[in-house]
């Protein structure tokens, strides 16, 4: 399975913080346009940042 097919991070991200209805719909429903793809990329970067912060807190 390649990274693009892996959607598990999206469910994790929904649990990490509250999202706007449009972002939640995108995370659950998938990409329907280029704008969605761009937004999903932005959300994934934010997810990686939050996950790193979370992991650093667990290691302390």
Secondary structure, DSSP 8 states (H G I E B T S, - for coil): --TTT--HHHHHHHHHS---HHHHHHHHH---SHHHHHHHHHHHHHHHHHHHHHHHHHH-
